């Protein structure tokens, strides 16, 4: 299986054109899938590109 790069909160926010705070709120509410990783004993959120693409696909409007 090919290795997949992980996106940061800021990268996801930039792609979705929302604030990092909104990204975190979506994760905390369980609406946006994320991975919690430890970085210098601090939890950080990371996102798989494939999960983000699938999440966006599920929210497409006007498709038949």
DAGIJO-V740348 format. One record per residue. SS is DSSP state (A for helix, B for strand, O for the rest). Layout:
# DAGIJO-V740348
[[SS] [SS]]
This chain:
# DAGIJO-V740348
[[O] [O] [O] [O] [O] [B] [B] [O] [A] [A] [A] [A] [A] [A] [A] [A] [O] [O] [O] [A] [A] [A] [A] [A] [A] [A] [A] [A] [O] [O] [O] [O] [O] [O] [B] [B] [B] [B] [B] [O] [O] [B] [B] [B] [B] [B] [B] [B] [A] [A] [A] [A] [A] [A] [A] [A] [A] [A] [O] [O] [O] [O] [O] [O]]
